[in-house]
Amino acid sequence: MEVMRASEFWDDQAAEFDEAPDHGLRDAAVRDAWAAFLLPLLPPPPARVADLGCGTGTLTVLMARAGHLVSGLDFAPRMVALAPGRRSQQPTTRPTSWSVMRRPRRGSPGPSTWC
Ligand SMILES: C[S@@+](CC[C@H](N)C(=O)[O-])C[C@H]1O[C@@H](n2cnc3c(N)ncnc32)[C@H](O)[C@@H]1O
């Protein structure tokens, strides 16, 4: 799938993405299960973590709430635009940031162009 079309696919999912129980993690039991799976894989907090493909920021905030310093990156602008709202739903004192990755320019060395 071409890069631009893939990001559009995810942008089209953005409005409903968090409705799925395994995405928005609004249910405490599901959220706790994700925390039990993911957090032991990380170094002890506070670690600097890049959440690649952060989407709407669910796991970014989960990791920040555990004391990590997390930067979320994603190529779908509409997904990323929803991420700051997640932080206000689940407050954390840890700084988080979200950025939209740019599409690589024609002739650039590869898909490692970041904003
Ligand atoms: C299944 S969603 C997961 C979102 C989030 N990590 C979560 O667990 O809720 C996949 C996300 O990865 C992003 N993504 C997929 N391939 C990507 C790529 N090559 N570069 C940047 N983002 C990508 C999509 O835009 C989408 O937001």
The ligand as an ORCA input file, in Angstrom:
! r2SCAN-3c Opt
* xyz 0 1
  C      -3.876      0.021     14.962
  S      -3.504      1.759     15.101
  C      -2.775      1.748     16.733
  C      -2.786      3.125     17.389
  C      -2.234      3.143     18.810
  N      -0.852      2.693     18.872
  C      -3.102      2.328     19.741
  O      -2.637      1.280     20.199
  O      -4.246      2.735     20.008
  C      -2.062      1.922     14.027
  C      -1.537      3.344     13.961
  O      -0.260      3.311     13.354
  C      -0.156      4.352     12.409
  N       0.810      3.915     11.378
  C       0.773      2.778     10.646
  N       1.829      2.702      9.825
  C       2.554      3.835     10.023
  C       3.746      4.332      9.448
  N       4.409      3.659      8.501
  N       4.218      5.525      9.883
  C       3.539      6.210     10.843
  N       2.403      5.800     11.430
  C       1.914      4.614     11.024
  C      -1.565      4.545     11.877
  O      -1.766      5.841     11.346
  C      -2.405      4.271     13.119
  O      -2.690      5.454     13.825
*
